[in-house]
Amino acid sequence: MDSLATKVADKSAKVAIIGLGYVGLPLAVGFAKAGYTILGLDVDERKLAAVNEGQSYIPDVETSDVAAMVKAGRLAASSDYNLLRDADAIFICVPTPFDAMKAPDLAYIEQAARGIASQLQPGQLVILQSTTYPGTTEEFVRPILEEGSGLKAGEDFYLAFSPERIDPGNPQFGVENTPKVVGGLTPHCTKLARSLLAQLFAHVHVVSSPRAAEMTKLLENIFRSVNIALVNELALLSERMSIDLWEVIEAAKTKPFGFMPFYPGPGVGGHCIPVDPYYLSWKAREYDFYTKFIELAAEVNQAMPYHVVDLVAQALGKQGKPLDGAQVLILGVAFKRDVDDARNSPAERIIELLLRQGTQISYHDPYVPRFRVGQDVFCRDEHWLESVDLTDETLATADCVVIVAGHRVVDYAQVAQQARLVLDTVNATHGLSGPASAAVVRVGAPFPRMSSQ
């Protein structure tokens, strides 16, 4: 029973990580740098090839670190689940999206769990990291592992949940210095999971159960969702009242207590904030409970792309141009600034809504060279768009430039000087010095005086 603890302590434990995306690859490299032998599993052959060639495809992970760990023999990648038989600990770091009806899609977790079950050995530790609803570890993953292996969780093998807390593009907090939360199926499961996590993470906070750990991650993201929705709603009100909400937020920030700044925008994106409220709302209905407050916040955030399109139409209309046939340039299709992740990006819905109106769309994003929209009720046809160069000519020929993700590498002074009309959803143009030829409309600010052309 203590063999795993011994292997963790002397760093002879072999760690497998299923899913080599934004969560799995930093975790794999981190544990490899800590001295453990790591096996990464993924179905994406391009990721497997990149890792085995010592290349990183995640901005927050240095290629030099991947190359060094591969060269040292501490990191390898494969698609072969049979290799899990030799692992001592297995992390599940796969996506947890929702379906078209906003219900949880656990297909990736199920696939990973079934793959583990077929190879599960006594004494192994399984830690689920994928964000999900409370009860997934015990009610969904545990039965699959037990039925597929014939082993009993908490006795023959160990099971825990430890939510990922990756913030893509955050230069201050990464894997090693972000505190970790963990809850095991039994006290011994928790103890073993904590001992392993403590080898990489500076602080590990233990909770009483996997359900508590699962709820912790949802609380973190729903907190953000609700507060973003609050400022988004205030942005709509501020526009009607001719008040600059960005100015108001800066003023409120001067209070040293009782206030935390959140900012309006074109909506929410990524793999957590747009998804997590619906995971909890779906699960809550099992208990005859309806999360009205949480769902209202999600509705407000989901409505922001529609508001952006309305502003585009209003601004173009003041210049005598309809949406139909207008040329619109989108700046930034990633879900937030300075990242290459476009999952659930507000830009996707904005582009789809504009395409429905007959708008001609192009985009520029230095981090996302190709972007897919369509194949849903908003835009039946699939469209693959390619990022265009941001030149004076590109800006000048667009009827409207819409800033969706405010990447810091973009020269917004150039945008304001060369474009005719700019819709700024993230306040990227505020405070620019020098002359501007563009009429600039900002979400959450008074509509500027505009003349028809």
ROMARBA-738716 format. One record per residue (C-alpha): residue number from 1; residue in one letter; y, z, x. Coordinates in steps of 0.001 Angstrom, whole numbers. Layout:
<atoms>
<NUM, "A", <Y, Z, X>>
...
</atoms>
This chain:
<atoms>
<1, "M", <0, 0, 0>>
<2, "D", <2311, 649, 2956>>
<3, "S", <1434, -2545, 4872>>
<4, "L", <4347, -4484, 3374>>
<5, "A", <6793, -1714, 4246>>
<6, "T", <5494, -1739, 7801>>
<7, "K", <5890, -5525, 8067>>
<8, "V", <9398, -5338, 6702>>
<9, "A", <10316, -2653, 9236>>
<10, "D", <8910, -4502, 12254>>
<11, "K", <10124, -7902, 10949>>
<12, "S", <6652, -9410, 10899>>
<13, "A", <6899, -9987, 7121>>
<14, "K", <6873, -13649, 6110>>
<15, "V", <9411, -14466, 3410>>
<16, "A", <9185, -17441, 1051>>
<17, "I", <12193, -18638, -930>>
<18, "I", <11706, -20970, -3894>>
<19, "G", <14816, -23056, -4489>>
<20, "L", <16990, -24141, -1560>>
<21, "G", <20295, -24605, -3348>>
<22, "Y", <23535, -22625, -3209>>
<23, "V", <21604, -19356, -3519>>
<24, "G", <18354, -20058, -1715>>
<25, "L", <19566, -21725, 1476>>
<26, "P", <22091, -19005, 2450>>
<27, "L", <19406, -16413, 1724>>
<28, "A", <16849, -18287, 3840>>
<29, "V", <19190, -18677, 6798>>
<30, "G", <20347, -15078, 6486>>
<31, "F", <16837, -13633, 6616>>
<32, "A", <15891, -16005, 9445>>
<33, "K", <18899, -14822, 11463>>
<34, "A", <17793, -11244, 10730>>
<35, "G", <14514, -11995, 12527>>
<36, "Y", <12096, -12954, 9744>>
<37, "T", <9953, -16065, 9449>>
<38, "I", <11107, -18021, 6416>>
<39, "L", <9437, -20699, 4295>>
<40, "G", <11702, -22552, 1902>>
<41, "L", <10144, -24328, -1081>>
<42, "D", <11864, -27016, -3111>>
<43, "V", <11033, -30153, -5106>>
<44, "D", <13972, -32091, -3664>>
<45, "E", <12660, -34126, -738>>
<46, "R", <16186, -34667, 570>>
<47, "K", <16764, -30931, 902>>
<48, "L", <13399, -30434, 2579>>
<49, "A", <14116, -33183, 5082>>
<50, "A", <17583, -31843, 5804>>
<51, "V", <16346, -28300, 6481>>
<52, "N", <13479, -29437, 8699>>
<53, "E", <15918, -31630, 10634>>
<54, "G", <18227, -28649, 11095>>
<55, "Q", <20946, -29909, 8760>>
<56, "S", <22926, -27941, 6171>>
<57, "Y", <24023, -29484, 2865>>
<58, "I", <25792, -26329, 1666>>
<59, "P", <29420, -25892, 2830>>
<60, "D", <29005, -22130, 3186>>
<61, "V", <26043, -22546, 5583>>
<62, "E", <26693, -23832, 9091>>
<63, "T", <24479, -26659, 10322>>
<64, "S", <24357, -24937, 13700>>
<65, "D", <22722, -21895, 12073>>
<66, "V", <20109, -23996, 10287>>
<67, "A", <19360, -25936, 13471>>
<68, "A", <19040, -22761, 15535>>
<69, "M", <16632, -21130, 13085>>
<70, "V", <14490, -24265, 12799>>
<71, "K", <14385, -24624, 16581>>
<72, "A", <13399, -20960, 16935>>
<73, "G", <10503, -21515, 14520>>
<74, "R", <11879, -19037, 11988>>
<75, "L", <12768, -21542, 9260>>
<76, "A", <10794, -24394, 7712>>
<77, "A", <10787, -26133, 4349>>
<78, "S", <7994, -27562, 2212>>
<79, "S", <7021, -28488, -1340>>
<80, "D", <3486, -27067, -956>>
<81, "Y", <2958, -23948, -3086>>
<82, "N", <-366, -23334, -1327>>
<83, "L", <1637, -21976, 1606>>
<84, "L", <2673, -19001, -539>>
<85, "R", <-703, -17392, 114>>
<86, "D", <541, -16424, 3581>>
<87, "A", <3857, -14962, 2390>>
<88, "D", <4529, -11242, 2127>>
<89, "A", <7608, -11554, -90>>
<90, "I", <8661, -14369, -2416>>
<91, "F", <12154, -14926, -3816>>
<92, "I", <12751, -17118, -6880>>
<93, "C", <16181, -18769, -6593>>
<94, "V", <15974, -21638, -9067>>
<95, "P", <18581, -22837, -11595>>
<96, "T", <18783, -21346, -15091>>
<97, "P", <20784, -23789, -17225>>
<98, "F", <21048, -23877, -21009>>
<99, "D", <19958, -26686, -23290>>
<100, "A", <22086, -28814, -25626>>
<101, "M", <22055, -26014, -28229>>
<102, "K", <23187, -23387, -25688>>
<103, "A", <19749, -21716, -25624>>
<104, "P", <18304, -20523, -22287>>
<105, "D", <16281, -23094, -20368>>
<106, "L", <13752, -21189, -18249>>
<107, "A", <11750, -24273, -17266>>
<108, "Y", <12550, -23885, -13570>>
<109, "I", <11641, -20197, -13572>>
<110, "E", <8409, -20981, -15419>>
<111, "Q", <7493, -23689, -12928>>
<112, "A", <8158, -21361, -10001>>
<113, "A", <6260, -18466, -11589>>
<114, "R", <3206, -20623, -12332>>
<115, "G", <3261, -21952, -8796>>
<116, "I", <3345, -18394, -7447>>
<117, "A", <637, -17178, -9852>>
<118, "S", <-1857, -19725, -8585>>
<119, "Q", <-1457, -18385, -5037>>
<120, "L", <-525, -14735, -5624>>
<121, "Q", <-2205, -12252, -3290>>
<122, "P", <-2570, -8458, -3523>>
<123, "G", <291, -6650, -1862>>
<124, "Q", <2849, -9429, -2227>>
<125, "L", <6397, -8748, -3447>>
<126, "V", <8067, -11133, -5908>>
<127, "I", <11829, -10902, -6448>>
<128, "L", <13534, -12977, -9134>>
<129, "Q", <17161, -13793, -8286>>
<130, "S", <18002, -16440, -10878>>
<131, "T", <20644, -15346, -13375>>
<132, "T", <19062, -14770, -16776>>
<133, "Y", <18953, -12543, -19855>>
<134, "P", <17714, -8916, -19774>>
<135, "G", <13949, -8868, -20140>>
<136, "T", <13124, -12110, -18330>>
<137, "T", <11418, -10426, -15378>>
<138, "E", <9252, -8162, -17512>>
<139, "E", <8719, -10288, -20629>>
<140, "F", <8550, -13790, -19161>>
<141, "V", <7789, -13778, -15437>>
<142, "R", <5392, -10821, -15362>>
<143, "P", <2904, -12239, -17938>>
<144, "I", <2798, -15586, -16141>>
<145, "L", <2097, -13926, -12799>>
<146, "E", <-519, -11555, -14207>>
<147, "E", <-2363, -14106, -16325>>
<148, "G", <-2366, -16745, -13621>>
<149, "S", <-3521, -14455, -10842>>
<150, "G", <-5623, -11787, -12529>>
<151, "L", <-3537, -9186, -10694>>
<152, "K", <-1522, -6378, -12273>>
<153, "A", <2192, -6035, -11578>>
<154, "G", <3219, -2706, -10094>>
<155, "E", <-313, -2027, -8865>>
<156, "D", <-1774, -5123, -7208>>
<157, "F", <1532, -6852, -6498>>
<158, "Y", <5168, -5841, -6723>>
<159, "L", <7904, -7268, -8923>>
<160, "A", <11681, -6806, -8989>>
<161, "F", <14921, -8464, -10038>>
<162, "S", <17944, -8721, -7764>>
<163, "P", <20789, -10918, -9069>>
<164, "E", <22409, -13462, -6785>>
<165, "R", <26105, -12952, -6143>>
<166, "I", <26966, -16135, -4287>>
<167, "D", <30578, -17253, -4671>>
<168, "P", <30720, -20828, -3323>>
<169, "G", <33756, -21495, -1176>>
<170, "N", <34620, -17805, -710>>
<171, "P", <35485, -17353, 2996>>
<172, "Q", <35680, -13570, 2728>>
<173, "F", <32388, -12623, 1067>>
<174, "G", <29047, -14197, 1929>>
<175, "V", <25408, -13169, 1877>>
<176, "E", <25531, -10398, 4455>>
<177, "N", <28658, -8523, 3307>>
<178, "T", <28248, -8755, -479>>
<179, "P", <26547, -5641, -1910>>
<180, "K", <23167, -6250, -3534>>
<181, "V", <21789, -4811, -6771>>
<182, "V", <18042, -4409, -7327>>
<183, "G", <15765, -2994, -10003>>
<184, "G", <11974, -2951, -9728>>
<185, "L", <9221, -2803, -12297>>
<186, "T", <8108, 554, -10858>>
<187, "P", <9766, 2974, -8428>>
<188, "H", <7532, 1670, -5634>>
<189, "C", <8464, -1938, -6483>>
<190, "T", <12110, -916, -6225>>
<191, "K", <11544, 882, -2932>>
<192, "L", <9849, -2117, -1323>>
<193, "A", <12429, -4578, -2634>>
<194, "R", <15267, -2360, -1444>>
<195, "S", <13746, -1996, 2016>>
<196, "L", <13545, -5781, 2398>>
<197, "L", <17021, -6472, 1034>>
<198, "A", <18510, -3780, 3272>>
<199, "Q", <17479, -5833, 6303>>
<200, "L", <20075, -8453, 5351>>
<201, "F", <22597, -6880, 2996>>
<202, "A", <25002, -4189, 4170>>
<203, "H", <24685, -2213, 937>>
<204, "V", <21887, -2230, -1652>>
<205, "H", <22540, -512, -4979>>
<206, "V", <19422, 543, -6868>>
<207, "V", <19241, 538, -10683>>
<208, "S", <16519, 1880, -12917>>
<209, "S", <14850, -1360, -14023>>
<210, "P", <14870, -5155, -13819>>
<211, "R", <16609, -5216, -17213>>
<212, "A", <19491, -3129, -15873>>
<213, "A", <19804, -5448, -12863>>
<214, "E", <19709, -8508, -15128>>
<215, "M", <22416, -7053, -17356>>
<216, "T", <24521, -6225, -14297>>
<217, "K", <24846, -9889, -13367>>
<218, "L", <25689, -10867, -16930>>
<219, "L", <28361, -8175, -17128>>
<220, "E", <29973, -9420, -13909>>
<221, "N", <30267, -12983, -15172>>
<222, "I", <31063, -12189, -18806>>
<223, "F", <33884, -9961, -17547>>
<224, "R", <35344, -13025, -15850>>
<225, "S", <34693, -15250, -18861>>
<226, "V", <36483, -12901, -21245>>
<227, "N", <39514, -12430, -19001>>
<228, "I", <39813, -16141, -18272>>
<229, "A", <39657, -16762, -22019>>
<230, "L", <42436, -14223, -22528>>
<231, "V", <44828, -16013, -20168>>
<232, "N", <43769, -19416, -21527>>
<233, "E", <44716, -18300, -25018>>
<234, "L", <47985, -16875, -23729>>
<235, "A", <48610, -20196, -21973>>
<236, "L", <48436, -22005, -25307>>
<237, "L", <50833, -19493, -26843>>
<238, "S", <53172, -19665, -23859>>
<239, "E", <53407, -23433, -24162>>
<240, "R", <54552, -23068, -27788>>
<241, "M", <56996, -20311, -26868>>
<242, "S", <58386, -22244, -23864>>
<243, "I", <57383, -19441, -21487>>
<244, "D", <55867, -20066, -18048>>
<245, "L", <52702, -17940, -18083>>
<246, "W", <52241, -18430, -14327>>
<247, "E", <55571, -16697, -13786>>
<248, "V", <54501, -13926, -16157>>
<249, "I", <51225, -13370, -14284>>
<250, "E", <53049, -13135, -10950>>
<251, "A", <55353, -10534, -12462>>
<252, "A", <52445, -8552, -13940>>
<253, "K", <50736, -8549, -10532>>
<254, "T", <53492, -6355, -9164>>
<255, "K", <52057, -3426, -11108>>
<256, "P", <49863, -1577, -8579>>
<257, "F", <47406, -241, -11154>>
<258, "G", <45814, -1198, -14460>>
<259, "F", <46162, -4975, -14045>>
<260, "M", <43951, -7636, -12474>>
<261, "P", <45248, -11215, -12360>>
<262, "F", <43303, -14058, -13963>>
<263, "Y", <44638, -17561, -14318>>
<264, "P", <44495, -20276, -16983>>
<265, "G", <42954, -23649, -16305>>
<266, "P", <41095, -26658, -17699>>
<267, "G", <38035, -24590, -18664>>
<268, "V", <35264, -22844, -16752>>
<269, "G", <32497, -24427, -14719>>
<270, "G", <29682, -23764, -12297>>
<271, "H", <26243, -22338, -12832>>
<272, "C", <27195, -18853, -14092>>
<273, "I", <30381, -18282, -16085>>
<274, "P", <29866, -21077, -18655>>
<275, "V", <26180, -20202, -19019>>
<276, "D", <25771, -16429, -18890>>
<277, "P", <27574, -15546, -22155>>
<278, "Y", <25153, -17750, -24062>>
<279, "Y", <22115, -16222, -22352>>
<280, "L", <23150, -12765, -23521>>
<281, "S", <24194, -13937, -26990>>
<282, "W", <20835, -15645, -27467>>
<283, "K", <18927, -12523, -26442>>
<284, "A", <21151, -10232, -28512>>
<285, "R", <20088, -11956, -31734>>
<286, "E", <16573, -10633, -31147>>
<287, "Y", <18089, -7191, -31767>>
<288, "D", <20071, -8271, -34872>>
<289, "F", <23213, -8035, -32777>>
<290, "Y", <25903, -10693, -32635>>
<291, "T", <28167, -10770, -29600>>
<292, "K", <31246, -11988, -31443>>
<293, "F", <33733, -10989, -28754>>
<294, "I", <31739, -12656, -25972>>
<295, "E", <31122, -15827, -27954>>
<296, "L", <34780, -16047, -28948>>
<297, "A", <35749, -15993, -25256>>
<298, "A", <33252, -18750, -24523>>
<299, "E", <34685, -20804, -27399>>
<300, "V", <38236, -20438, -26059>>
<301, "N", <37157, -21572, -22590>>
<302, "Q", <35136, -24466, -23964>>
<303, "A", <38141, -25669, -25933>>
<304, "M", <40373, -26024, -22874>>
<305, "P", <39196, -29550, -21902>>
<306, "Y", <40197, -30670, -25413>>
<307, "H", <43625, -29133, -24905>>
<308, "V", <43962, -30939, -21571>>
<309, "V", <43203, -34268, -23259>>
<310, "D", <45708, -33456, -25998>>
<311, "L", <48356, -32814, -23347>>
<312, "V", <47531, -36128, -21659>>
<313, "A", <47928, -37906, -24988>>
<314, "Q", <51190, -36072, -25738>>
<315, "A", <52660, -36790, -22301>>
<316, "L", <51659, -40457, -22366>>
<317, "G", <52950, -40751, -25919>>
<318, "K", <56395, -39576, -24830>>
<319, "Q", <56365, -42478, -22388>>
<320, "G", <55290, -44922, -25060>>
<321, "K", <51685, -45288, -23902>>
<322, "P", <48525, -44669, -25943>>
<323, "L", <45335, -43210, -24463>>
<324, "D", <43523, -46438, -25280>>
<325, "G", <43834, -48596, -22182>>
<326, "A", <45753, -46038, -20126>>
<327, "Q", <44762, -45569, -16483>>
<328, "V", <44098, -41911, -15711>>
<329, "L", <43325, -40572, -12237>>
<330, "I", <41452, -37250, -12122>>
<331, "L", <42062, -35109, -9029>>
<332, "G", <39063, -32864, -8397>>
<333, "V", <35790, -32985, -10317>>
<334, "A", <34168, -29950, -8647>>
<335, "F", <33981, -26877, -10863>>
<336, "K", <36524, -25077, -8682>>
<337, "R", <38642, -25779, -5649>>
<338, "D", <37241, -26327, -2155>>
<339, "V", <33573, -26647, -3176>>
<340, "D", <31262, -29627, -3614>>
<341, "D", <29485, -28251, -6683>>
<342, "A", <30274, -30177, -9877>>
<343, "R", <27794, -28476, -12204>>
<344, "N", <29312, -27862, -15660>>
<345, "S", <32696, -28908, -14321>>
<346, "P", <35529, -29053, -16882>>
<347, "A", <36263, -32490, -15420>>
<348, "E", <33043, -33799, -16951>>
<349, "R", <34109, -33030, -20522>>
<350, "I", <37695, -34148, -19896>>
<351, "I", <36501, -37516, -18584>>
<352, "E", <34027, -37961, -21447>>
<353, "L", <36689, -37228, -24055>>
<354, "L", <39104, -39661, -22402>>
<355, "L", <36453, -42365, -22203>>
<356, "R", <35885, -41989, -25944>>
<357, "Q", <39549, -42824, -26440>>
<358, "G", <39293, -46001, -24368>>
<359, "T", <40982, -44573, -21301>>
<360, "Q", <40322, -46167, -17904>>
<361, "I", <39132, -43421, -15549>>
<362, "S", <39104, -43070, -11785>>
<363, "Y", <38870, -39905, -9724>>
<364, "H", <39435, -38529, -6251>>
<365, "D", <37484, -35611, -4844>>
<366, "P", <36907, -35237, -1087>>
<367, "Y", <33891, -32998, -1745>>
<368, "V", <32137, -34985, -4518>>
<369, "P", <31646, -38661, -3581>>
<370, "R", <29773, -39582, -6781>>
<371, "F", <30039, -38053, -10239>>
<372, "R", <27993, -38639, -13383>>
<373, "V", <29283, -38314, -16931>>
<374, "G", <27871, -39311, -20284>>
<375, "Q", <24452, -39391, -21947>>
<376, "D", <25464, -36802, -24533>>
<377, "V", <27164, -36626, -27922>>
<378, "F", <30574, -36883, -26296>>
<379, "C", <29850, -40067, -24372>>
<380, "R", <26629, -41894, -25221>>
<381, "D", <26654, -44182, -22193>>
<382, "E", <25978, -42839, -18716>>
<383, "H", <28755, -43508, -16213>>
<384, "W", <28488, -43073, -12460>>
<385, "L", <31926, -42859, -10895>>
<386, "E", <32758, -42978, -7198>>
<387, "S", <35655, -41142, -5606>>
<388, "V", <38600, -43369, -4710>>
<389, "D", <40929, -42924, -1755>>
<390, "L", <44073, -40986, -2541>>
<391, "T", <46741, -43450, -1476>>
<392, "D", <50333, -44029, -2552>>
<393, "E", <49151, -47149, -4375>>
<394, "T", <46360, -45282, -6195>>
<395, "L", <48837, -42678, -7383>>
<396, "A", <51525, -45162, -8332>>
<397, "T", <49246, -47380, -10420>>
<398, "A", <47904, -44498, -12540>>
<399, "D", <49609, -43898, -15864>>
<400, "C", <48728, -40213, -15538>>
<401, "V", <47283, -38070, -12749>>
<402, "V", <45364, -35009, -13971>>
<403, "I", <44778, -32195, -11480>>
<404, "V", <41563, -30445, -12544>>
<405, "A", <40335, -28797, -9323>>
<406, "G", <43145, -27857, -6969>>
<407, "H", <41497, -28594, -3619>>
<408, "R", <43727, -27337, -827>>
<409, "V", <43174, -30445, 1313>>
<410, "V", <45057, -32586, -1219>>
<411, "D", <48722, -33273, -499>>
<412, "Y", <50298, -32364, -3827>>
<413, "A", <53777, -33206, -2538>>
<414, "Q", <52507, -36773, -2113>>
<415, "V", <51064, -36640, -5626>>
<416, "A", <54371, -35491, -7135>>
<417, "Q", <56370, -38054, -5169>>
<418, "Q", <54201, -41114, -5826>>
<419, "A", <52806, -40568, -9333>>
<420, "R", <54733, -41329, -12501>>
<421, "L", <53189, -38590, -14617>>
<422, "V", <51173, -35537, -13548>>
<423, "L", <49262, -33066, -15702>>
<424, "D", <48623, -29991, -13577>>
<425, "T", <45967, -27705, -15072>>
<426, "V", <45840, -25247, -12132>>
<427, "N", <49494, -24880, -11080>>
<428, "A", <48889, -26776, -7828>>
<429, "T", <52307, -28445, -7916>>
<430, "H", <54385, -25358, -8585>>
<431, "G", <56887, -24541, -5857>>
<432, "L", <56688, -27885, -4064>>
<433, "S", <59722, -28677, -1970>>
<434, "G", <61274, -32110, -1722>>
<435, "P", <62014, -34776, -4313>>
<436, "A", <59454, -35561, -6991>>
<437, "S", <59427, -38768, -8978>>
<438, "A", <56693, -37644, -11329>>
<439, "A", <57176, -35900, -14627>>
<440, "V", <54966, -32826, -14192>>
<441, "V", <53336, -31122, -17168>>
<442, "R", <51651, -27801, -16410>>
<443, "V", <49088, -25989, -18549>>
<444, "G", <50599, -22671, -19632>>
<445, "A", <54198, -23710, -19003>>
<446, "P", <57023, -25261, -21052>>
<447, "F", <56689, -28982, -21670>>
<448, "P", <59262, -30809, -19494>>
<449, "R", <61896, -33154, -20844>>
<450, "M", <60545, -36678, -20602>>
<451, "S", <62009, -40053, -21340>>
<452, "S", <60078, -43073, -22555>>
<453, "Q", <59743, -45981, -20155>>
</atoms>
